[in-house]
Amino acid sequence: MRQGLGAGFQVQLGSWHDEPVGPHLKAMYQAVFNPEEFGKIVPWLMLHREGLSVLVHPSTGDGYGDHLERSLWLGEKLKLNESVLRRA
């Protein structure tokens, strides 16, 4: 899935994390894209997530709201460490 994102879309792929990082308690990586790409990337993720859980959220500076109130999960909704998320 990561390779397909990088090859097919205007995204910035972050590093792979095998250990918990930030609010994420499972292995993860980040893919950052502009809002204009949302309509192309999210439907692709829906079809190509390969059983993975995908969290889609904005980056407004309000980590709590972005991850917990304005987010979209594709697949299983995973638990997040809410204590590390700050309110703007």
PyMOL commands that set and color helices and strands:
alter all, ss='L'
color gray80, all
select helices_A, chain A and resi 2-8+35-48+63-69+82-84
alter helices_A, ss='H'
color red, helices_A
select strands_A, chain A and resi 12-17+28-32+54-56+72-74
alter strands_A, ss='S'
color yellow, strands_A
deselect
rebuild
show_as cartoon
